[in-house]
Amino acid sequence: MSLLVVGLSHRSAPVSVLERASLNADAKAKLLHDTLAAEPAAEATVLATCNRIELYADVDKFHAGVAELSTLLAQHSGVALEELTPYLYVHYEDRAVHHLFSVACGLDSMVVGEGQILGQIKDALALGQELHTAGRLINDLFQQALRVGKRAHSETGIDRAGQSLVTFGLEQLAVHLPVREWAVGKRALVLGAGSMSSLAAATLARVGFAEIAVANRTAERAERLAEILVASGTGVAARAVAMSAVADELTRVDVVVSCTGATGLVLTADDVAAAVSRGSAPDPAPQTPAGLEDRGSAPDPAPQTPAGLSVAGVGVDAEVVARLVAAADGGRRRLADAGAVRVLAAVPEGDGCPVGDGRAAIAGVDASSLELHGTWADQGEAAAQRQPRRGVRAQVDGVAVRLALLDLAMPRDIDAAVHRIPGVRLVDIESLAEASADAPMAADVDAVRGIVAQEVAAFGAAQRAAHITPTVVALRAMAAEVVAMEVARLDGRVPDLDERQRAEVTQTVRRVVDKLLHAPTVRVKQLASEPGGAGYAEALRELFDLDPQTVASVSRADSADTNDDSGRAS
């Protein structure tokens, strides 16, 4: 039997495919049961996260195993096999071990070095144990992966090479501000109360959010998470809210983090637009850009841009949106979409960068909250090239947009169209992948790679040595049986021996047998632990004419003992 992994991840597939191929709890259970029912597989488990779906199995045939596992992934993910196949990768034996250990260390994560994957590996092992689909190989492999991941984090600075997706997402929302500075006094809504949402809530509390509301389909879980946050000692005010109250909460909060595991959208563009238009959350007082008077509390007329377009005041309503659309259409202007961090702006057409002439762009929010984007226009085609205006960028960097959204769900919880709503900033899995693609690799990554290489070699040697152990045990059992038979025959031939003499003779014969077997059994374990050493077990069985059924029974007993001792994933 050999380890095989078939899967897809953010490295091999676009987010749109990963989103469609996601597996819920029922689908994962059915996938594992069907995998064991398939002929090539003897044990299996599935590692399914926001960024990857991987099926691990112990198979006896490589090609048949790849075909069967690929077909099962397609069936249970709902993506046709011909569409899924180009994005699948396959790892076998030592390469499969190397892949999982790299995943456990965070080397294969979207954000290098993030530690959340260890909890997801633990969950994958626990699922296999709960469904009784994880046997000796899967138990050994995943338990060792957890140990390797912990070793990498304790012995190296891999944590400095990257952060968790939550922290990285918050950094993207905060743009150029330190997260702790950006978070002060803000209020957040967390949608979901699972592992990712709980991590997000804890991170929000740790970085300094003043208030966190938690909404979840199961009210008890939301209440429990809120209680934990209050008791965390961070000083955050936390409370649980009903899912039916989310629309009202959107009008009060500054930031939404969502990871519910739902199969459909949790927040639509209409939901967000309605909340933004109604919202009255007291954002930090904007600093007035140079050239604009302090309007105080009186709604003075909005200043006019050279193009004749009004800069709207704080808050967004239908009239502002209508005026923005009219300005974009009537003035033959384009709406620039800057990608990962999105704020709507109308940009004049023409040759060259239009933001260098000192004119303000229109975004339906206060000019001090505006993040300018430049667009090069060439015969009706605009390239979304970010060009912040000099002298203004420094004054708007510290001002939050009306609503910041962080969508960590796969499939997505928040409609991607919300980035077109003025005053809304969206960061999702796709934009995180883009933002992290060029992240610098820390020197510690090389150290972790060295650890992975060492651990893969040690695991392979241990597995190969373990493969021959039942044969060695069966050989020693046969030898003990021969000793017992010869001692019994001696008793018949020399009945006058007393107990002391009989014991001495028996011990002498056993010592002779042990010494004869010691060197070959030690050597065969050493040879078997080397690459290509699997054939030594068969040679030993042939040389000593060992009963295959006896060897198999030893293997089954040893496997049962291992499973009993391993318990739940730790």
TORTI-5250 format. One record per residue (C-alpha): residue number from 1; residue in three letters; y, z, x. Coordinates in Angstrom, 3 decimals, padded with zeros to 6 digits. Each point is the difference from the previous one (the first is absolute). Layout:
TORTI-5250
n,res,Y,Z,X
NUM,ALA,Y,Z,X
...
END
This chain:
TORTI-5250
n,res,Y,Z,X
1,MET,000.000,000.000,000.000
2,SER,003.540,-000.806,001.205
3,LEU,003.542,000.876,-001.031
4,LEU,002.011,-002.721,-001.732
5,VAL,003.553,000.097,-001.344
6,VAL,001.555,-002.685,-002.189
7,GLY,003.578,000.419,-001.113
8,LEU,003.609,-001.104,-000.176
9,SER,003.213,001.757,000.955
10,HIS,003.727,-000.466,000.420
11,ARG,-000.792,-001.716,003.297
12,SER,-002.218,-002.666,-001.540
13,ALA,001.340,-000.498,-003.527
14,PRO,003.392,-000.266,-001.702
15,VAL,001.129,002.879,-002.179
16,SER,-000.478,-002.090,-003.129
17,VAL,-003.727,-000.351,000.732
18,LEU,-000.415,003.673,000.947
19,GLU,001.777,000.965,-003.191
20,ARG,-002.386,-002.001,-002.162
21,ALA,-003.080,001.125,001.928
22,SER,000.665,003.731,-000.356
23,LEU,-002.850,002.205,-001.249
24,ASN,000.297,002.913,-002.404
25,ALA,-002.410,002.940,000.037
26,ASP,-002.457,-001.568,-002.449
27,ALA,-000.027,-003.287,001.877
28,LYS,-000.732,001.767,003.294
29,ALA,-002.936,001.883,-001.510
30,LYS,-001.470,-003.165,-001.542
31,LEU,000.507,-001.888,003.257
32,LEU,-001.975,002.588,001.963
33,HIS,-002.831,000.164,-002.515
34,ASP,-000.279,-003.802,-000.023
35,THR,000.101,-000.102,003.799
36,LEU,-003.007,002.293,000.245
37,ALA,-001.780,-002.028,-002.652
38,ALA,000.466,-003.075,002.181
39,GLU,-002.921,-000.780,002.282
40,PRO,001.685,000.095,003.444
41,ALA,001.725,003.409,-000.348
42,ALA,-001.561,003.458,000.365
43,GLU,003.205,002.096,-000.146
44,ALA,003.688,-000.656,-000.498
45,THR,003.483,001.295,-000.714
46,VAL,003.390,-001.593,-000.654
47,LEU,003.370,000.717,001.635
48,ALA,002.699,-001.094,-002.459
49,THR,003.681,000.739,000.661
50,CYS,003.340,-001.627,-000.748
51,ASN,-000.431,-002.226,003.025
52,ARG,-003.733,-000.655,000.295
53,ILE,-003.292,-000.362,-001.850
54,GLU,-003.055,000.302,002.245
55,LEU,-003.657,000.241,-000.948
56,TYR,-002.228,001.688,002.615
57,ALA,-003.772,-000.397,-000.241
58,ASP,-003.177,000.457,002.020
59,VAL,-001.782,-003.358,-000.307
60,ASP,-003.196,-001.484,001.355
61,LYS,001.180,-003.635,-000.058
62,PHE,003.385,-001.102,001.312
63,HIS,000.568,-003.313,-001.780
64,ALA,-001.496,001.174,-003.276
65,GLY,002.041,003.191,000.273
66,VAL,003.283,-001.867,000.530
67,ALA,-000.667,-002.293,-002.936
68,GLU,-001.024,002.840,-002.311
69,LEU,002.852,002.356,000.912
70,SER,002.584,-002.777,-000.293
71,THR,-001.301,-000.964,-003.425
72,LEU,000.034,003.616,-001.192
73,LEU,003.573,000.530,001.219
74,ALA,001.102,-003.085,-001.908
75,GLN,-001.843,001.027,-003.172
76,HIS,001.385,003.524,-000.126
77,SER,003.524,-000.793,001.181
78,GLY,000.469,-002.746,-002.558
79,VAL,001.054,-002.602,002.591
80,ALA,-002.119,-003.143,000.142
81,LEU,-002.210,-000.229,003.084
82,GLU,001.413,-003.351,001.103
83,GLU,003.505,001.467,-000.157
84,LEU,-000.964,003.253,001.720
85,THR,-002.112,-001.467,002.813
86,PRO,002.864,-001.292,002.218
87,TYR,001.387,003.532,000.259
88,LEU,-003.259,001.846,000.694
89,TYR,-000.974,001.295,003.426
90,VAL,-003.444,001.052,001.193
91,HIS,-000.921,002.562,002.677
92,TYR,-003.573,000.734,001.081
93,GLU,-001.678,002.830,001.905
94,ASP,002.222,001.231,002.879
95,ARG,002.933,-002.129,-001.176
96,ALA,-000.248,001.643,-003.429
97,VAL,000.036,003.447,001.617
98,HIS,002.985,-000.994,002.147
99,HIS,001.859,-001.215,-003.081
100,LEU,-000.482,003.215,-001.979
101,PHE,000.937,002.206,002.953
102,SER,003.159,-002.076,000.513
103,VAL,000.821,000.361,-003.674
104,ALA,-000.544,003.768,000.194
105,CYS,002.429,000.270,002.936
106,GLY,002.696,-001.925,-001.844
107,LEU,-000.162,-003.008,002.331
108,ASP,-000.710,-002.368,-002.890
109,SER,002.519,001.550,-002.413
110,MET,003.107,-001.737,-001.242
111,VAL,001.959,002.717,001.777
112,VAL,-001.812,000.666,003.282
113,GLY,-001.077,003.602,000.462
114,GLU,000.312,001.159,-003.604
115,GLY,-002.402,002.825,-000.762
116,GLN,-000.545,-000.416,-003.734
117,ILE,-002.913,-002.362,000.622
118,LEU,-002.127,002.971,001.114
119,GLY,000.155,001.429,-003.509
120,GLN,-000.981,-003.372,-001.435
121,ILE,-002.982,-000.264,002.363
122,LYS,-001.026,003.494,-001.058
123,ASP,000.237,-001.075,-003.647
124,ALA,-002.147,-003.082,000.703
125,LEU,-002.717,002.157,001.566
126,ALA,000.189,002.512,-002.838
127,LEU,-000.409,-002.819,-002.532
128,GLY,-003.119,-001.276,001.767
129,GLN,-001.424,003.511,000.127
130,GLU,000.810,000.665,-003.647
131,LEU,-001.639,-003.239,-001.150
132,HIS,-002.908,000.468,002.477
133,THR,000.680,-003.403,001.552
134,ALA,000.836,001.392,003.464
135,GLY,-003.044,000.521,002.188
136,ARG,-000.379,001.123,003.563
137,LEU,001.908,-002.876,001.622
138,ILE,003.008,000.113,-002.360
139,ASN,000.153,003.803,000.248
140,ASP,-000.137,-000.056,003.803
141,LEU,002.490,-002.854,000.253
142,PHE,002.665,001.385,-002.320
143,GLN,-000.335,003.567,001.255
144,GLN,000.481,-001.273,003.538
145,ALA,002.938,-002.185,-001.093
146,LEU,001.733,003.105,-001.341
147,ARG,-000.583,001.800,003.293
148,VAL,001.263,-002.980,002.019
149,GLY,003.133,-000.248,-002.126
150,LYS,000.735,003.696,000.418
151,ARG,-000.605,-000.265,003.737
152,ALA,002.435,-002.905,000.285
153,HIS,002.726,001.950,-001.784
154,SER,-000.595,003.190,001.991
155,GLU,-000.408,-001.509,003.482
156,THR,002.662,-002.717,-000.118
157,GLY,003.449,-000.586,-001.404
158,ILE,-001.173,-002.684,-002.426
159,ASP,002.015,001.784,-002.704
160,ARG,003.115,-001.076,001.877
161,ALA,-001.036,-003.641,-000.237
162,GLY,000.505,-000.034,-003.722
163,GLN,000.334,002.081,-003.145
164,SER,-001.714,000.222,-003.330
165,LEU,000.820,-002.708,-002.500
166,VAL,002.065,002.515,-001.956
167,THR,002.226,000.873,002.937
168,PHE,000.273,-003.620,001.071
169,GLY,000.888,-001.015,-003.556
170,LEU,002.729,002.641,-000.179
171,GLU,001.400,-001.280,003.286
172,GLN,000.220,-003.464,-001.510
173,LEU,001.845,001.394,-003.022
174,ALA,002.378,001.953,002.211
175,VAL,000.746,-003.148,002.050
176,HIS,001.873,001.206,003.119
177,LEU,000.454,003.638,-000.972
178,PRO,-002.389,002.732,001.154
179,VAL,-002.275,000.813,-002.917
180,ARG,000.951,003.686,-000.045
181,GLU,003.693,-000.837,-000.132
182,TRP,-000.535,-002.609,-002.712
183,ALA,-002.194,002.333,-002.099
184,VAL,002.379,002.968,-000.229
185,GLY,000.771,000.901,-003.612
186,LYS,-001.960,-002.899,-001.480
187,ARG,-002.266,000.201,-003.016
188,ALA,-003.336,-001.797,-000.162
189,LEU,-002.605,-000.988,-002.556
190,VAL,-003.609,-000.247,001.191
191,LEU,-002.337,-002.026,-002.215
192,GLY,-003.616,001.083,000.401
193,ALA,-001.650,003.161,001.283
194,GLY,-002.804,-001.367,002.153
195,SER,-000.354,000.265,003.767
196,MET,002.693,-002.562,000.865
197,SER,002.447,001.306,-002.605
198,SER,-000.606,003.574,001.146
199,LEU,000.677,-001.041,003.592
200,ALA,003.176,-001.745,-001.154
201,ALA,001.185,003.064,-001.919
202,ALA,-000.682,002.283,002.962
203,THR,001.866,-002.370,002.310
204,LEU,002.989,-000.153,-002.356
205,ALA,000.141,003.792,-000.089
206,ARG,-000.309,000.264,003.768
207,VAL,002.810,-002.448,000.784
208,GLY,002.465,001.807,-002.251
209,PHE,-000.016,-001.359,-003.546
210,ALA,001.638,002.483,-002.352
211,GLU,-002.092,-000.704,-003.100
212,ILE,-003.317,-001.719,-000.716
213,ALA,-001.383,-000.887,-003.423
214,VAL,-003.715,-000.880,-000.207
215,ALA,-001.427,-002.174,-002.780
216,ASN,-003.701,-000.664,-000.436
217,ARG,-002.318,-001.102,-002.786
218,THR,-001.825,003.314,000.350
219,ALA,002.696,002.593,-000.579
220,GLU,-001.989,002.804,001.624
221,ARG,-000.112,-001.812,003.342
222,ALA,003.749,-000.613,-000.096
223,GLU,000.609,003.662,-000.761
224,ARG,-002.300,001.078,002.822
225,LEU,001.766,-002.255,002.513
226,ALA,003.393,001.327,-001.123
227,GLU,-001.215,003.576,000.487
228,ILE,-001.204,-000.818,003.512
229,LEU,003.358,-001.534,000.879
230,VAL,001.899,003.046,-001.255
231,ALA,-002.292,002.273,002.027
232,SER,000.311,-002.137,003.144
233,GLY,002.998,001.909,001.286
234,THR,002.170,-003.107,000.357
235,GLY,002.432,001.177,-002.682
236,VAL,-000.500,-003.090,-002.150
237,ALA,000.313,000.341,-003.783
238,ALA,-003.125,-001.648,-001.436
239,ARG,-001.130,-000.507,-003.580
240,ALA,-002.535,-002.017,-001.949
241,VAL,001.112,-002.512,-002.630
242,ALA,-001.910,-002.003,-002.559
243,MET,-000.573,-003.707,000.570
244,SER,001.869,-000.589,-003.247
245,ALA,003.096,001.545,001.618
246,VAL,000.033,-002.340,003.005
247,ALA,002.693,-002.241,-001.532
248,ASP,002.372,002.955,-000.299
249,GLU,-000.847,001.255,003.472
250,LEU,000.889,-003.381,001.495
251,THR,003.591,000.541,-001.106
252,ARG,000.193,003.300,001.887
253,VAL,-001.715,-000.650,003.324
254,ASP,001.016,-001.796,003.183
255,VAL,-003.464,-000.904,001.280
256,VAL,-003.330,-000.895,-001.634
257,VAL,-003.297,000.046,001.904
258,SER,-002.980,-001.419,-001.878
259,CYS,-003.717,-000.142,000.739
260,THR,-001.950,000.470,-003.217
261,GLY,-003.123,-002.119,000.373
262,ALA,000.798,-001.704,-003.310
263,THR,-001.243,-003.551,-000.498
264,GLY,003.285,-001.190,-001.541
265,LEU,003.702,000.482,000.606
266,VAL,001.307,003.526,-000.497
267,LEU,003.680,-000.971,000.310
268,THR,001.193,-003.396,-001.175
269,ALA,003.264,-001.658,000.952
270,ASP,001.269,000.700,-003.531
271,ASP,-000.790,003.710,000.394
272,VAL,001.951,000.215,003.231
273,ALA,002.901,-002.124,-001.246
274,ALA,000.339,002.171,-003.104
275,ALA,-000.062,003.177,002.076
276,VAL,002.580,-001.304,002.466
277,SER,002.326,-001.083,-002.795
278,ARG,-000.268,003.445,-001.638
279,GLY,-000.119,002.005,003.210
280,SER,002.481,002.697,000.794
281,ALA,-001.584,001.591,003.041
282,PRO,002.725,001.570,002.147
283,ASP,-000.376,-002.000,003.187
284,PRO,001.906,001.132,003.090
285,ALA,003.681,-000.888,-000.288
286,PRO,000.439,-003.458,001.510
287,GLN,002.412,-000.493,002.833
288,THR,002.677,-002.516,-000.860
289,PRO,-000.125,-003.038,002.271
290,ALA,003.082,-000.924,001.930
291,GLY,002.510,-001.744,-002.219
292,LEU,-001.180,001.573,-003.261
293,GLU,001.923,002.854,-001.564
294,ASP,-001.604,003.255,-001.078
295,ARG,-000.295,-000.437,-003.727
296,GLY,-000.739,003.663,-000.683
297,SER,-001.256,000.596,-003.510
298,ALA,002.190,-002.542,-001.748
299,PRO,-001.643,-003.353,-000.708
300,ASP,002.665,-002.124,001.693
301,PRO,-000.378,-003.755,-000.130
302,ALA,-002.637,-001.246,002.393
303,PRO,001.335,-001.770,003.081
304,GLN,-000.302,-003.760,000.024
305,THR,-001.711,-001.944,002.726
306,PRO,001.547,-003.193,001.342
307,ALA,-002.517,-001.944,-002.040
308,GLY,001.237,001.634,-003.199
309,LEU,-003.076,002.170,-000.508
310,SER,000.332,003.680,-000.894
311,VAL,-001.606,002.774,002.008
312,ALA,-001.637,002.172,-002.648
313,GLY,000.350,003.773,-000.003
314,VAL,-002.770,002.538,000.436
315,GLY,-002.778,-000.477,-002.544
316,VAL,-001.482,-003.210,-001.341
317,ASP,000.014,-001.250,-003.586
318,ALA,-000.808,-003.191,-001.829
319,GLU,003.556,-001.248,000.248
320,VAL,-000.056,000.303,003.797
321,VAL,-003.308,-001.839,000.219
322,ALA,001.312,-002.757,-002.281
323,ARG,003.147,-000.323,002.085
324,LEU,-002.102,-000.213,003.167
325,VAL,-002.195,-002.753,-001.395
326,ALA,003.010,-001.908,-001.258
327,ALA,001.653,000.277,003.395
328,ALA,-003.120,-001.230,001.752
329,ASP,-000.461,-002.953,-002.357
330,GLY,003.586,-000.987,-000.683
331,GLY,001.090,000.240,003.602
332,ARG,-003.083,-001.856,001.255
333,ARG,-000.885,003.071,002.042
334,ARG,-003.452,001.135,001.093
335,LEU,-001.653,003.376,-000.410
336,ALA,-001.279,001.036,003.399
337,ASP,-003.298,001.892,000.193
338,ALA,-000.327,001.841,003.289
339,GLY,-003.721,000.770,-000.261
340,ALA,-001.308,003.482,000.805
341,VAL,003.207,001.877,-000.908
342,ARG,001.478,-001.856,-002.941
343,VAL,003.517,000.185,-001.437
344,LEU,001.410,-002.767,-002.177
345,ALA,003.085,-001.779,001.285
346,ALA,001.821,-003.213,-000.898
347,VAL,000.766,-002.074,003.070
348,PRO,002.257,-003.066,000.076
349,GLU,-001.420,-003.317,001.033
350,GLY,001.321,-001.864,002.979
351,ASP,-000.562,-000.626,003.634
352,GLY,-000.366,003.000,002.279
353,CYS,-000.519,003.700,-000.804
354,PRO,002.180,000.880,-003.033
355,VAL,000.314,003.719,000.724
356,GLY,002.085,-000.346,003.119
357,ASP,003.235,-000.785,-001.854
358,GLY,000.580,003.505,-001.339
359,ARG,-000.820,-000.737,-003.622
360,ALA,-001.972,002.593,-002.005
361,ALA,-003.230,-000.981,-001.721
362,ILE,-000.800,001.034,-003.540
363,ALA,-003.005,002.217,-000.722
364,GLY,000.766,001.743,-003.287
365,VAL,000.488,003.318,001.784
366,ASP,002.911,001.616,001.788
367,ALA,001.076,-001.958,003.049
368,SER,-000.750,003.020,002.194
369,SER,-003.619,-000.192,-001.138
370,LEU,-000.271,-003.685,000.759
371,GLU,-002.264,-001.299,002.748
372,LEU,001.309,-003.417,000.963
373,HIS,-002.335,-002.894,000.628
374,GLY,000.928,-003.361,001.508
375,THR,-001.589,-003.275,-000.899
376,TRP,000.185,-003.274,001.854
377,ALA,000.147,-002.832,-002.541
378,ASP,-001.072,-003.484,000.928
379,GLN,-000.080,-002.669,-002.714
380,GLY,-001.072,002.348,-002.732
381,GLU,-002.463,002.083,002.103
382,ALA,000.956,003.575,000.941
383,ALA,-001.739,001.850,002.796
384,ALA,-000.212,003.741,-000.727
385,GLN,001.484,001.112,003.274
386,ARG,001.498,003.473,000.025
387,GLN,003.548,000.042,001.390
388,PRO,001.799,003.337,-000.655
389,ARG,003.767,-000.280,000.139
390,ARG,001.635,001.667,002.957
391,GLY,002.223,002.946,-000.785
392,VAL,-001.564,000.591,-003.424
393,ARG,-003.647,000.683,000.875
394,ALA,000.764,003.329,001.625
395,GLN,001.699,001.189,-003.163
396,VAL,-002.847,-000.935,-002.354
397,ASP,-003.012,001.070,002.075
398,GLY,000.289,003.645,-001.067
399,VAL,000.268,-000.702,-003.731
400,ALA,-003.162,-000.115,-002.099
401,VAL,-000.636,-002.764,-002.495
402,ARG,-000.324,001.085,-003.611
403,LEU,-003.824,000.090,-000.040
404,ALA,-002.436,-000.282,002.926
405,LEU,-003.622,-000.829,-000.804
406,LEU,-003.028,000.460,002.273
407,ASP,-003.171,-001.594,-001.369
408,LEU,-003.092,001.034,001.985
409,ALA,-002.540,-001.099,-002.615
410,MET,-002.513,-002.813,000.248
411,PRO,000.095,-001.708,-002.414
412,ARG,003.733,000.536,-000.234
413,ASP,001.466,002.507,-002.467
414,ILE,003.541,-001.377,-000.026
415,ASP,000.972,-003.498,-001.065
416,ALA,001.136,-001.925,003.082
417,ALA,002.775,-001.538,-002.108
418,VAL,001.954,003.280,000.097
419,HIS,001.488,-001.037,003.350
420,ARG,002.211,-002.421,-001.956
421,ILE,001.644,002.851,-001.880
422,PRO,003.403,000.900,001.492
423,GLY,000.000,003.393,001.664
424,VAL,-003.790,000.212,000.344
425,ARG,-001.860,000.021,003.308
426,LEU,-003.774,-000.562,000.006
427,VAL,-002.429,000.617,002.847
428,ASP,-003.642,-000.828,-000.720
429,ILE,-003.217,-000.595,001.914
430,GLU,000.929,-003.599,000.711
431,SER,003.421,000.808,001.427
432,LEU,-001.505,002.865,002.038
433,ALA,-002.457,-002.455,001.530
434,GLU,002.871,-002.303,000.949
435,ALA,002.103,002.840,001.396
436,SER,-002.833,001.431,002.098
437,ALA,-001.239,-003.303,001.389
438,ASP,002.213,000.253,003.068
439,ALA,-000.123,003.779,000.427
440,PRO,-000.195,000.977,003.688
441,MET,-003.377,001.142,001.279
442,ALA,000.063,003.346,001.737
443,ALA,-001.753,000.521,003.328
444,ASP,-002.265,002.498,-001.766
445,VAL,-001.648,-002.857,-001.853
446,ASP,-001.744,-001.031,003.215
447,ALA,-001.341,003.529,000.407
448,VAL,-001.366,-000.064,-003.545
449,ARG,-001.654,-003.334,000.634
450,GLY,-001.700,001.559,003.012
451,ILE,-001.248,002.878,-002.170
452,VAL,-001.345,-002.458,-002.563
453,ALA,-001.877,-001.955,002.684
454,GLN,-001.560,003.190,001.367
455,GLU,-001.004,001.251,-003.428
456,VAL,-001.500,-003.346,-001.036
457,ALA,-002.186,-000.027,003.124
458,ALA,-001.077,003.607,-000.562
459,PHE,-000.746,-000.599,-003.680
460,GLY,-002.050,-003.110,000.775
461,ALA,-002.002,001.833,002.653
462,ALA,-000.628,002.932,-002.327
463,GLN,-001.134,-002.275,-002.815
464,ARG,-002.324,-001.968,002.222
465,ALA,-001.451,003.206,001.426
466,ALA,-000.408,001.374,-003.511
467,HIS,-001.834,-003.180,-000.983
468,ILE,-002.771,000.744,002.497
469,THR,-000.169,003.726,-000.742
470,PRO,-002.478,-000.328,-002.927
471,THR,-002.335,-001.972,002.271
472,VAL,000.206,002.665,002.719
473,VAL,-000.582,002.739,-002.576
474,ALA,-003.014,-001.864,-001.365
475,LEU,-001.363,-000.402,003.552
476,ARG,000.314,003.713,000.718
477,ALA,-001.586,000.820,-003.359
478,MET,-002.961,-002.229,000.879
479,ALA,-000.273,001.721,003.399
480,ALA,000.023,003.448,-001.627
481,GLU,-002.728,-001.146,-002.351
482,VAL,-002.126,-001.184,002.973
483,VAL,000.473,003.387,001.717
484,ALA,-001.059,001.848,-003.152
485,MET,-003.122,-002.164,-000.348
486,GLU,-001.027,000.535,003.635
487,VAL,000.527,003.778,-000.219
488,ALA,-002.165,000.084,-003.132
489,ARG,-002.705,-001.975,001.842
490,LEU,000.198,002.473,002.929
491,ASP,-000.516,002.882,-002.427
492,GLY,-003.257,-001.636,-001.115
493,ARG,-001.208,-000.563,003.535
494,VAL,001.070,003.355,001.487
495,PRO,-000.144,002.472,-002.905
496,ASP,000.050,003.021,002.310
497,LEU,003.650,-000.379,001.036
498,ASP,002.131,002.955,-001.024
499,GLU,003.446,-000.395,-001.622
500,ARG,001.888,000.336,003.281
501,GLN,-002.100,-002.651,001.714
502,ARG,000.209,-002.366,-002.984
503,ALA,003.794,000.377,-000.101
504,GLU,000.251,-000.680,003.728
505,VAL,-002.099,-003.161,-000.250
506,THR,001.999,-001.207,-002.993
507,GLN,003.315,000.600,001.765
508,THR,-001.229,-001.813,003.120
509,VAL,-001.020,-003.084,-001.961
510,ARG,003.352,-000.048,-001.834
511,ARG,001.907,000.238,003.289
512,VAL,-001.944,-002.932,001.403
513,VAL,000.765,-002.133,-003.065
514,ASP,003.688,000.999,-000.035
515,LYS,000.419,-000.879,003.659
516,LEU,-001.672,-003.353,-000.464
517,LEU,002.260,-000.834,-002.978
518,HIS,003.241,001.465,001.312
519,ALA,001.073,-002.750,002.419
520,PRO,-000.837,-002.980,-002.251
521,THR,001.586,001.521,-003.106
522,VAL,003.213,000.965,001.822
523,ARG,000.193,-003.408,001.639
524,VAL,-000.671,-001.892,-003.204
525,LYS,002.877,001.872,-001.713
526,GLN,002.313,-000.969,002.852
527,LEU,-001.078,-003.623,-000.165
528,ALA,000.267,-000.084,-003.773
529,SER,003.586,001.301,000.115
530,GLU,001.091,-003.049,002.002
531,PRO,000.952,-003.282,-001.669
532,GLY,-003.114,-001.987,-000.814
533,GLY,-002.206,003.068,000.196
534,ALA,-001.246,-000.118,-003.588
535,GLY,-003.289,-001.612,001.066
536,TYR,-001.190,003.042,001.940
537,ALA,-000.950,001.861,-003.155
538,GLU,-002.258,-002.842,-001.048
539,ALA,-001.522,-000.169,003.476
540,LEU,-000.752,003.712,-000.117
541,ARG,-001.691,-000.342,-003.367
542,GLU,-002.128,-002.852,001.296
543,LEU,-000.978,001.725,003.253
544,PHE,-001.144,003.215,-001.665
545,ASP,-001.285,-001.635,-003.189
546,LEU,002.238,002.189,-002.183
547,ASP,-000.379,-000.227,-003.747
548,PRO,003.142,-001.718,-001.429
549,GLN,-000.272,002.137,-003.124
550,THR,000.149,003.176,002.090
551,VAL,003.138,-001.238,001.768
552,ALA,001.580,-000.941,-003.338
553,SER,-000.774,003.398,-001.492
554,VAL,001.669,001.704,002.958
555,SER,003.065,-002.221,-000.489
556,ARG,000.214,000.867,-003.703
557,ALA,-000.339,003.731,000.676
558,ASP,002.620,-000.144,002.732
559,SER,002.385,-001.932,-002.240
560,ALA,-000.449,002.500,-002.835
561,ASP,000.718,002.896,002.352
562,THR,003.123,-001.757,001.277
563,ASN,001.341,-000.600,-003.507
564,ASP,-000.655,003.607,-001.013
565,ASP,001.790,001.317,003.080
566,SER,002.986,-002.336,-000.181
567,GLY,001.066,001.152,-003.459
568,ARG,003.231,-001.354,-001.390
569,ALA,002.456,-001.957,002.109
570,SER,002.032,002.329,002.146
END
